[in-house]
Each structure stands twice: as structure tokens, then as C-alpha cells.
Amino acid sequence: MFAYPLYSLSHLTRNMLVRRVNNIVPICLGYCNHIVPSFTSESSLSLFQLTSGGVRVWTPRGVIIKGLEFLSEQERWVMVFLFSSYSLCNAFQWIQYGIINNIFMKFYNVDSFAIDWMSMIYMLTYIPFIWPVSWLLDKKGLRLIALMATAINCLGTWIKVASVKQNLFWVTMLGQFAGSLSQVFILGMPSRLASVWFGSEEVSTACSIGVFGNQMGIAIGFLVPPILVPNVDDMDDLAYHISIMFYITAGMATVIFILVVFMFQEKPEIPPTLAQVQARSTPPEEYSYMASILRLLRNLPFMLLVISYGLNVGCFYAVSTLLNRMIIEHYPGEEVNAGRIGLTIVIAGMVGSLICGIWLDKTKTYKQTTLAVYLMSFVGMVVYAFTLNLGHLWVVFVTSGALGFFMTGYLPLGFEFAVELTFPEGEGTSSGLLNCSAQIFGIIFTIGQGKIIDHFGTFAGNIFLCVFLLIGTIMTAFIKSDLRRQKANHLAENQVASVSVSVSAIWCPVKGDVSDTAPG
């Protein structure tokens, strides 16, 4: 019913890219050659045909391979699982002090602001270290970054094990600093990992799953510490409970580090998307990290996203860090329920992240989805502010869940929208700028809201955040939807569809299935 061109190949060596045809065909050849390891001679692949369903290949032995697509190997899910695991372990530590703020204040005999810094150090450390880490990610790739993240995270957990004495607050702060340094190697990874390992129809979902691990870690950080560390008055008993929590964390971090050492891979042998074909074809010597940063800073839609993303995620950081203080003020003695409310925020956000990721893969409506979720984050924060002091915990659970669904669900949207706006710049660089903005606003909002709560109460502190979420919503509305990655994929697909090779081109009708012998 439709004719696809047949191409004759010669001098094709296994695992070697031959002369490019519109930058696409050699990858097709490499993919087919990868699939047929038994045919290794130079003439082993003699004819191939590009079709709407992929590639068909005829070899001298009469074998046909059909329906091949630009899909990476199944190991991609292992990579996402490993990344989500060590991201979870690190994110758990971020909130494990803040959610039982009053208990750690009593044990280490410090004020609430000192415990707040156990969370804010994650934000502060990120700002100066993201630049060299982004450079390393772009230059050295995913595996080195994963190894450094898990090694530093593991070291930090064991330092905390040694800090369970009342006069060793500085040691536990040192361990938390190691965790915060590890986080720098983690936050910029989801979009890069998704782009390197996943096809264009799965990339947003994969990014959401990557963020999912971080959110799960925060959720467990809200839930588990109030259970493992009860508010008891005996300091020896309290030290025992704290040490149990630290040993569990250290054991998990050690196991994950070992798994990453032996299982985490740099990239699939075959690029999963045509956009990745283009990215890999760029010679390393042509890449300049500083030039990339300057191009991003001149990208107005992206810079609007950087600020609006920072405002949204900064508000989330402030709410998470100060949640224990806000709940205890209105519901004394409810440390465990404060953790459960935090859990509700993050679990709802995880559902929101997955739904948004799947929605983006289906619709590619990046601007519209991001704006809608941002607006609902603002509405959720307003409702939360006005219902927190009503005296009914069930109401707080409901409003917190609604807030978390949109505010936390926004995280992967920001990553993916940024990659679209900045392609072909490195995903690690764009993600780094987004996260740097979030850390700066997170510190400002956490300190600012904390001081407002101390002097004017929780309602005023929450309205403070609502104002900035409204500003972020307005800024998001002004972002121009320039989806460069989508354009690159469409352009490359059109090139494949229209490719024409002058050497031995034969036209052959294709109808239904194809026989297992080469066409005569």
C-alpha cells in the first residue's frame, strides 16, 4: 500500500558509525547491528528499510529484523530505581531533625533556630557547590555523579551515628553537612537521567519517577522520626532512640552505595531519542560550560521559570521545615500527627507528580499544565492558611493533602519545562539553576516565615508565603512556551521520514507482514 525506500549498505563494521545520512541513518544502522551480534562481518547487514514502525533489515543470510524503534534497553528502569533509592535516603535526612524540632532542641540543648538550620544547611550548601557539580555532570556524566552522591551520603550517615551525645551537636551538624553536600549531586539528576535513558514518550514520566524518590524520602522523614524517637524526658533513653534511627539510616545508605558501585551505568549504548542522537553528536571540545550558563541567563522564558520555580519550591521548603512548629502551636503534644500531616503533603504530591508526568507525556502541554498547577498551589496555600487554626486536625489533613498535591506535584513539571525551554543545553545545568533559585528562596522564606511566626503567629507567616505564590503564578503566565526539545525531535523524525540515499536505492512496496527472505 505504501512504498518505503530500500538502501544498500557496504563496509559496515560492527559497533561503528558509518558516514552520516542526515545525522540519523547511522544510528539506525548501529542499532540494528547492536541487535544482531552474530553478524559481525563488514557485509553482514546488506539492506535496510525505514518504515513508520521502525527499521527492517535484510542480511546475506536472509534474516529480517522488523519493528525496531529508538528504545533503550530494559536497564533504564534499574537506573531509575537506583537513583530514586539514594535520593530517598538523602531526602529523609533533610527533614528528620525538623519534624521533631522540639525533641532535638531538648536533647542537644539548643534553640529552635539551630534546629531549623539542620534543614536550611541543605539549601545553603547547594548554592556554592552546584556550579562545579553541574560542570562535572556535563563533563563526566551520570555514573561519577551517582558514585560521589552515594559515597558522601553514606559517610554523613555514619558521622551522625557518632554524634549521639548531648555535647556533640557540632558532630551531628557535620554529618548533616555531608548529607547536604550529597544532595547537590542528586537534585539535578532526574531530568538528565530521563533524557539520557528514556524515549520521548516516557521522558516526563521517568523524570516524575526520579523526583518520586526524593518525595518518598521526605514522606518517610515526616513519618518515621516521630515514631522512632518519642518525646521522653530520660536523656539516656532518648539517646538510645536517636541512635536507632541513625543506625537504620546508615545501614540503608551503605547498601545503596554498594548497589550503585556495581550496577549504575553511564548511558545506554543506543540513544533512546533522536534528540539524544543530536546531543551525542556534539564533539566535547565544542562544549563550553560558561558559554552554556551565559546562554541560559539570556534566555528570558527560562529565567522567568527559574524565579517562579524558586518561589514555589522555596515555599514548600519553608512549610516542611516549620511544620512541626506550626502544628504544635495550635495542637500541643501532636508531634506524631505533625509527621503524619507532613506525610500527607508529600504522598499527595507524589500522586500529583506521577499524574502530571503521565499527562505531559500524553499531551506535551508544558506551559498550560505548569500554570494550572502553580495556580492551584496558590489556592491550596490560601485554604491551608485560613483553616490551620480551626481546631480540627482532620481539616488540616485535608487541606495539607490538597496543598501537597499541587505544590509538590509542581517539581517535575518545572524540571521538564526547563529542559524544553533550554534544549540542547545540558539538563544538569538548567536543573542546577532551578534548584539554586529554590534553595535561595527556601532560606529566605524559612527564616522570614519563622520570624513572622515568632512575632505575629502562624496565620501571618502563611499569608507571607501566599503573596509570593501569587507573584510566581503571574510570572508563569508570562513564560513563552518555546518547546525546543520537542521541535528537535519532530525535525529529526521528519529527516528520517524524508531521507534519501543515492547509493543503490530501491523502491519496494510494503503491505502487511514481510517474509523472512530478502527481496529479489
C-alpha positions as CSV (number, residue, x, y, z in Angstrom):
1,M,0.0,0.0,0.0
2,F,2.9,2.3,0.6
3,A,6.4,2.3,-0.7
4,Y,9.4,2.8,1.6
5,P,12.9,3.1,0.2
6,L,15.4,0.2,0.5
7,Y,19.0,1.1,1.0
8,S,22.1,-1.0,0.1
9,L,24.9,-0.9,2.7
10,S,28.5,-1.7,2.4
11,H,31.7,-1.6,4.6
12,L,29.6,-1.6,7.7
13,T,31.7,-2.6,10.7
14,R,30.1,-3.8,14.0
15,N,29.7,-1.0,16.6
16,M,31.0,1.6,14.2
17,L,29.0,4.6,12.9
18,V,29.4,5.0,9.1
19,R,29.1,8.2,7.1
20,R,26.0,10.1,8.3
21,V,22.9,10.4,6.3
22,N,21.1,13.5,7.7
23,N,22.7,12.6,11.0
24,I,20.1,9.8,11.6
25,V,20.6,6.8,9.5
26,P,23.9,5.6,11.0
27,I,22.2,5.4,14.4
28,C,19.6,3.2,12.8
29,L,22.4,1.0,11.4
30,G,24.2,0.9,14.7
31,Y,21.0,-0.1,16.5
32,C,20.3,-2.9,14.0
33,N,23.9,-4.0,14.2
34,H,23.6,-4.0,18.0
35,I,20.6,-6.2,17.9
36,V,22.3,-8.8,15.6
37,P,25.5,-9.6,17.4
38,S,26.1,-12.8,15.4
39,F,26.6,-10.9,12.2
40,T,30.0,-9.2,12.5
41,S,31.5,-9.1,9.1
42,E,31.6,-5.9,7.1
43,S,28.9,-7.0,4.8
44,S,26.7,-8.6,7.4
45,L,23.9,-6.0,7.0
46,S,23.2,-5.5,3.4
47,L,19.8,-3.8,3.1
48,F,17.7,-1.8,5.5
49,Q,14.3,-0.1,5.2
50,L,13.0,2.8,7.3
51,T,9.3,2.4,8.0
52,S,6.7,4.2,10.2
53,G,7.2,1.4,12.7
54,G,10.9,1.4,12.9
55,V,13.6,-0.3,10.7
56,R,13.6,-3.6,8.7
57,V,16.9,-5.2,7.8
58,W,17.9,-7.9,5.3
59,T,21.2,-9.7,5.9
60,P,23.0,-12.0,3.5
61,R,21.5,-15.0,5.4
62,G,18.0,-13.8,4.5
63,V,17.1,-12.7,8.1
64,I,14.6,-9.9,8.5
65,I,14.5,-7.7,11.7
66,K,11.4,-5.6,11.8
67,G,9.7,-3.1,14.1
68,L,12.8,-1.8,15.7
69,E,12.5,1.6,17.4
70,F,14.7,4.1,19.2
71,L,14.2,2.4,22.6
72,S,16.9,2.0,25.2
73,E,17.4,-1.3,27.0
74,Q,15.4,-2.5,30.0
75,E,18.3,-1.5,32.3
76,R,16.8,2.0,32.2
77,W,14.3,1.1,34.9
78,V,17.2,-0.2,37.1
79,M,18.9,3.1,36.8
80,V,15.8,5.0,37.8
81,F,15.3,2.6,40.8
82,L,18.9,3.1,42.0
83,F,18.7,6.9,41.6
84,S,15.3,7.0,43.4
85,S,16.7,4.9,46.2
86,Y,19.7,7.1,47.1
87,S,17.6,10.2,46.5
88,L,15.1,8.8,49.0
89,C,17.8,8.1,51.6
90,N,19.2,11.6,51.3
91,A,15.9,13.4,51.4
92,F,14.9,11.5,54.5
93,Q,17.8,13.1,56.4
94,W,16.8,16.6,55.3
95,I,13.7,16.6,57.4
96,Q,14.5,14.1,60.1
97,Y,15.5,16.9,62.6
98,G,12.9,19.5,61.7
99,I,9.9,17.2,62.1
100,I,10.8,16.5,65.8
101,N,12.3,20.0,66.3
102,N,11.3,20.2,70.0
103,I,12.9,16.8,70.8
104,F,16.3,17.6,69.3
105,M,16.2,21.1,71.0
106,K,15.9,19.3,74.3
107,F,18.5,16.7,73.6
108,Y,21.2,19.0,72.3
109,N,20.1,21.9,74.5
110,V,19.9,24.3,71.5
111,D,17.2,26.8,70.3
112,S,14.7,26.2,67.5
113,F,16.7,28.3,65.1
114,A,19.7,26.0,65.4
115,I,17.5,23.0,64.5
116,D,15.9,24.9,61.6
117,W,19.5,25.2,60.3
118,M,19.7,21.4,60.1
119,S,17.2,21.7,57.2
120,M,18.4,25.0,55.9
121,I,22.0,23.8,55.6
122,Y,20.7,21.6,52.7
123,M,19.7,24.8,51.0
124,L,22.8,26.9,51.8
125,T,25.3,24.2,50.8
126,Y,23.6,23.8,47.4
127,I,24.2,27.4,46.3
128,P,28.0,27.5,46.0
129,F,28.5,23.8,45.1
130,I,26.0,23.5,42.3
131,W,28.3,25.2,39.8
132,P,31.2,22.7,40.0
133,V,28.8,19.8,40.3
134,S,26.9,20.9,37.2
135,W,30.2,21.1,35.3
136,L,31.1,17.6,36.5
137,L,27.8,16.3,35.4
138,D,28.1,17.8,31.9
139,K,31.8,16.8,31.5
140,K,32.0,13.4,33.3
141,G,28.4,12.1,33.1
142,L,25.9,10.3,35.3
143,R,27.9,7.5,36.8
144,L,30.6,9.6,38.5
145,I,27.9,11.9,39.9
146,A,26.0,8.9,41.3
147,L,29.1,7.4,42.9
148,M,30.0,10.7,44.6
149,A,26.4,11.3,45.8
150,T,26.1,7.9,47.4
151,A,29.6,7.9,48.9
152,I,29.2,11.3,50.6
153,N,25.7,10.4,51.7
154,C,27.0,7.2,53.3
155,L,29.8,9.0,55.1
156,G,27.4,11.5,56.5
157,T,25.1,8.9,58.0
158,W,28.0,7.2,59.8
159,I,29.2,10.6,61.2
160,K,25.7,11.0,62.7
161,V,26.0,7.6,64.4
162,A,28.9,9.0,66.3
163,S,27.1,12.2,67.3
164,V,24.5,10.8,69.8
165,K,25.8,12.7,72.8
166,Q,24.4,15.9,74.2
167,N,27.6,17.8,73.8
168,L,28.2,16.7,70.2
169,F,25.7,18.9,68.3
170,W,28.6,20.1,66.1
171,V,29.2,16.5,65.0
172,T,25.6,15.9,64.0
173,M,25.8,19.2,62.1
174,L,28.9,17.9,60.3
175,G,27.0,14.8,59.4
176,Q,24.1,16.8,58.1
177,F,26.5,19.0,56.1
178,A,27.8,15.8,54.4
179,G,24.2,14.9,53.6
180,S,23.6,18.4,52.2
181,L,26.7,18.1,50.0
182,S,25.5,14.8,48.7
183,Q,22.2,16.5,47.8
184,V,24.0,18.8,45.4
185,F,24.9,15.7,43.3
186,I,21.2,14.5,43.4
187,L,18.8,17.3,42.7
188,G,19.9,18.0,39.1
189,M,19.8,14.3,38.1
190,P,16.1,13.5,37.3
191,S,15.8,15.4,34.0
192,R,19.3,14.4,32.9
193,L,18.7,10.7,33.7
194,A,15.3,10.7,32.0
195,S,16.7,12.3,28.8
196,V,19.7,10.0,28.6
197,W,17.9,6.7,29.3
198,F,14.2,7.2,28.1
199,G,12.3,7.7,24.9
200,S,10.4,10.8,24.1
201,E,7.1,9.2,25.1
202,E,8.4,8.2,28.5
203,V,10.8,11.0,29.4
204,S,8.3,13.1,31.5
205,T,7.1,10.0,33.4
206,A,10.7,8.9,34.0
207,C,11.5,12.4,35.4
208,S,8.5,12.2,37.7
209,I,9.6,8.8,39.0
210,G,13.1,10.3,39.7
211,V,11.5,13.1,41.6
212,F,9.2,10.5,43.2
213,G,12.2,9.0,45.2
214,N,13.1,12.3,46.7
215,Q,9.5,12.9,47.7
216,M,9.2,9.5,49.2
217,G,12.3,10.2,51.3
218,I,10.7,13.4,52.6
219,A,7.5,11.5,53.3
220,I,9.3,8.8,55.3
221,G,11.3,11.7,57.0
222,F,7.9,13.1,58.2
223,L,6.5,9.8,59.3
224,V,9.3,7.7,60.9
225,P,11.3,10.1,63.2
226,P,8.3,10.9,65.5
227,I,7.7,7.1,65.8
228,L,11.3,6.1,66.3
229,V,12.2,9.0,68.7
230,P,9.4,9.5,71.2
231,N,9.3,12.7,73.4
232,V,10.7,11.2,76.6
233,D,12.4,13.0,79.4
234,D,15.2,10.5,80.2
235,M,18.2,11.6,78.2
236,D,19.8,8.1,78.0
237,D,16.6,6.6,76.7
238,L,16.3,9.5,74.2
239,A,19.9,8.9,73.0
240,Y,19.1,5.2,72.5
241,H,16.1,6.0,70.3
242,I,18.1,8.6,68.3
243,S,20.9,6.2,67.7
244,I,18.5,3.5,66.4
245,M,17.3,6.0,63.8
246,F,20.8,6.9,62.8
247,Y,22.0,3.3,62.5
248,I,19.0,2.4,60.3
249,T,19.8,5.3,58.0
250,A,23.5,4.4,57.9
251,G,22.7,0.8,57.0
252,M,20.4,1.8,54.2
253,A,23.0,4.3,52.8
254,T,25.7,1.7,52.8
255,V,23.7,-0.9,50.9
256,I,22.6,1.7,48.3
257,F,26.2,2.8,47.8
258,I,27.3,-0.8,47.1
259,L,24.5,-1.3,44.6
260,V,25.4,1.9,42.8
261,V,29.1,0.9,42.6
262,F,28.2,-2.4,40.9
263,M,25.1,-1.6,38.9
264,F,24.8,2.0,37.9
265,Q,25.7,2.6,34.3
266,E,26.6,5.8,32.4
267,K,24.2,5.6,29.5
268,P,22.6,3.1,27.1
269,E,24.7,2.0,24.2
270,I,22.0,3.2,21.8
271,P,20.5,6.7,22.2
272,P,16.8,6.4,23.1
273,T,15.6,9.5,21.2
274,L,16.6,11.5,18.2
275,A,17.3,14.5,20.4
276,Q,19.9,12.4,22.2
277,V,21.4,11.4,18.9
278,Q,21.9,15.1,18.2
279,A,23.3,15.7,21.7
280,R,25.8,12.8,21.4
281,S,27.0,14.0,18.0
282,T,28.3,17.3,19.5
283,P,32.1,17.0,20.0
284,P,33.2,17.6,23.6
285,E,35.6,20.3,22.6
286,E,32.8,22.3,21.2
287,Y,31.0,22.5,24.6
288,S,31.7,25.3,27.0
289,Y,30.2,25.3,30.4
290,M,30.5,29.1,30.9
291,A,29.1,29.7,27.5
292,S,26.1,27.5,28.3
293,I,25.5,29.4,31.5
294,L,25.5,32.7,29.7
295,R,23.1,31.4,27.1
296,L,20.8,30.3,29.8
297,L,20.9,33.6,31.6
298,R,20.0,35.4,28.3
299,N,17.0,33.0,27.8
300,L,14.1,35.2,29.1
301,P,11.4,32.4,29.3
302,F,13.8,30.2,31.2
303,M,14.8,32.9,33.6
304,L,11.2,33.6,34.4
305,L,10.8,29.9,35.1
306,V,13.9,30.0,37.3
307,I,12.4,32.7,39.6
308,S,8.8,31.3,39.6
309,Y,10.2,27.8,40.3
310,G,12.3,29.1,43.2
311,L,9.3,30.9,44.7
312,N,7.1,27.7,44.6
313,V,9.7,25.2,45.8
314,G,11.0,27.7,48.4
315,C,7.6,27.9,49.9
316,F,7.4,24.1,50.1
317,Y,10.8,24.1,51.9
318,A,9.6,26.6,54.4
319,V,6.3,24.8,55.1
320,S,8.2,21.5,55.5
321,T,10.8,22.9,57.8
322,L,8.4,24.8,60.1
323,L,5.6,22.3,60.0
324,N,6.3,20.9,63.5
325,R,6.3,24.4,65.0
326,M,3.0,25.4,63.2
327,I,1.2,22.2,64.3
328,I,2.5,22.2,67.9
329,E,1.4,25.8,68.3
330,H,-2.2,25.0,67.6
331,Y,-2.3,21.3,68.6
332,P,0.1,20.8,71.6
333,G,1.5,17.3,72.0
334,E,0.7,16.2,68.5
335,E,4.3,15.6,67.2
336,V,3.2,12.3,65.7
337,N,0.3,13.9,63.8
338,A,2.6,16.7,62.7
339,G,4.7,14.0,61.0
340,R,1.5,12.4,59.5
341,I,0.4,15.7,58.1
342,G,3.8,16.1,56.5
343,L,3.5,12.6,55.1
344,T,0.1,13.5,53.7
345,I,1.6,16.6,52.0
346,V,4.3,14.6,50.3
347,I,2.2,11.4,49.4
348,A,-0.4,13.7,47.8
349,G,2.5,15.4,45.9
350,M,3.9,12.1,44.7
351,V,0.5,11.2,43.2
352,G,0.4,14.7,41.7
353,S,3.9,14.3,40.2
354,L,3.1,11.0,38.6
355,I,-0.2,12.2,37.2
356,C,1.4,15.4,35.8
357,G,4.3,13.4,34.3
358,I,1.9,11.0,32.5
359,W,-0.2,13.9,31.4
360,L,2.8,15.7,29.9
361,D,3.9,12.6,28.0
362,K,0.4,12.3,26.5
363,T,-0.3,16.0,25.7
364,K,3.0,17.9,25.7
365,T,1.1,20.9,27.2
366,Y,4.0,22.1,29.3
367,K,3.0,25.8,29.7
368,Q,-0.6,25.1,30.3
369,T,-0.1,22.3,32.9
370,T,2.6,24.2,34.7
371,L,0.4,27.3,35.0
372,A,-2.6,25.4,36.2
373,V,-0.7,23.5,38.9
374,Y,1.0,26.7,40.0
375,L,-2.3,28.5,40.4
376,M,-3.8,25.6,42.4
377,S,-0.7,25.7,44.6
378,F,-1.5,29.3,45.5
379,V,-5.2,28.4,46.1
380,G,-4.1,25.4,48.3
381,M,-1.8,27.6,50.4
382,V,-4.6,30.2,50.9
383,V,-7.0,27.5,52.1
384,Y,-4.3,26.0,54.4
385,A,-3.6,29.3,55.9
386,F,-7.2,30.0,56.8
387,T,-8.0,26.5,58.1
388,L,-4.9,25.7,60.2
389,N,-6.2,27.3,63.4
390,L,-9.8,26.0,63.3
391,G,-9.0,23.4,65.9
392,H,-9.9,20.3,63.8
393,L,-6.9,18.1,62.8
394,W,-8.9,16.3,60.1
395,V,-9.4,19.6,58.3
396,V,-5.6,20.2,58.4
397,F,-5.0,16.8,56.9
398,V,-7.4,17.5,54.0
399,T,-6.1,21.0,53.2
400,S,-2.5,19.8,53.6
401,G,-3.1,17.0,51.1
402,A,-4.6,19.4,48.6
403,L,-1.7,21.7,49.1
404,G,0.8,18.9,48.7
405,F,-0.8,17.5,45.5
406,F,-0.2,20.7,43.6
407,M,2.8,22.3,45.3
408,T,4.9,19.1,45.4
409,G,3.4,17.9,42.1
410,Y,4.9,21.0,40.5
411,L,8.5,19.8,41.0
412,P,8.9,17.5,37.9
413,L,6.9,20.0,35.8
414,G,9.5,22.7,36.5
415,F,12.3,20.3,35.5
416,E,10.7,19.1,32.3
417,F,9.6,22.6,31.2
418,A,13.1,23.9,31.8
419,V,14.6,21.2,29.6
420,E,12.1,22.0,26.8
421,L,13.0,25.8,27.1
422,T,16.7,25.3,27.1
423,F,17.5,22.3,24.7
424,P,20.2,21.5,23.7
425,E,21.9,22.9,26.8
426,G,22.8,20.3,29.4
427,E,20.0,19.2,31.6
428,G,22.2,19.3,34.7
429,T,23.0,23.0,34.1
430,S,19.3,24.1,33.7
431,S,18.2,21.9,36.6
432,G,21.1,23.4,38.7
433,L,19.9,26.9,38.1
434,L,16.3,25.9,39.0
435,N,17.4,24.3,42.2
436,C,19.8,27.1,43.1
437,S,16.9,29.5,42.9
438,A,14.8,27.2,45.1
439,Q,17.5,27.0,47.8
440,I,17.9,30.7,47.9
441,F,14.2,31.4,48.3
442,G,13.9,28.4,50.7
443,I,16.4,30.0,53.1
444,I,14.7,33.4,52.8
445,F,11.2,32.0,53.3
446,T,12.2,29.7,56.1
447,I,13.9,32.4,58.1
448,G,11.3,35.0,57.2
449,Q,8.3,32.9,58.0
450,G,10.0,31.6,61.2
451,K,10.5,35.2,62.4
452,I,6.9,36.2,61.4
453,I,5.5,33.1,63.3
454,D,7.5,34.1,66.4
455,H,6.2,37.7,66.4
456,F,2.8,37.5,64.7
457,G,1.6,33.9,64.6
458,T,1.2,31.1,62.0
459,F,-1.6,32.8,60.0
460,A,0.6,35.8,59.2
461,G,3.5,33.5,58.3
462,N,1.4,31.5,55.9
463,I,-0.1,34.7,54.2
464,F,3.5,35.8,53.7
465,L,4.0,32.7,51.6
466,C,0.7,33.2,49.7
467,V,1.9,36.6,48.5
468,F,4.9,35.1,46.8
469,L,3.0,32.2,45.3
470,L,0.6,34.7,43.7
471,I,3.7,36.5,42.2
472,G,5.0,33.2,40.9
473,T,1.7,32.4,39.3
474,I,1.7,35.7,37.4
475,M,5.3,35.2,36.3
476,T,4.5,31.7,35.0
477,A,1.7,33.2,32.9
478,F,4.2,35.3,31.0
479,I,6.6,32.5,30.1
480,K,6.7,31.9,26.4
481,S,6.2,28.3,25.5
482,D,9.2,27.6,23.3
483,L,9.5,23.8,23.3
484,R,12.9,23.3,21.8
485,R,13.4,19.7,22.6
486,Q,10.0,18.8,21.0
487,K,11.0,20.8,17.9
488,A,14.3,18.9,17.7
489,N,12.6,15.5,17.9
490,H,10.0,16.5,15.3
491,L,12.7,17.8,13.0
492,A,14.8,14.7,13.3
493,E,11.7,12.4,12.8
494,N,10.9,14.4,9.6
495,Q,14.5,13.9,8.4
496,V,14.2,10.1,8.9
497,A,10.9,10.1,7.0
498,S,12.3,12.0,4.1
499,V,15.8,10.6,4.0
500,S,17.1,9.7,0.5
501,V,20.3,8.0,-0.3
502,S,21.7,7.9,-3.8
503,V,23.7,4.7,-3.4
504,S,21.7,1.7,-4.6
505,A,18.3,3.0,-3.6
506,I,15.5,0.6,-4.5
507,W,11.8,1.2,-4.0
508,C,9.7,-1.6,-2.8
509,P,6.0,-1.9,-1.8
510,V,5.2,-3.0,1.7
511,K,1.9,-4.5,2.5
512,G,1.1,-6.3,5.7
513,D,3.8,-8.6,7.1
514,V,7.1,-9.2,5.3
515,S,8.6,-12.5,4.5
516,D,11.8,-13.8,6.1
517,T,13.8,-13.6,2.9
518,A,15.5,-10.7,1.3
519,P,13.5,-9.1,-1.6
520,G,14.6,-10.2,-5.0
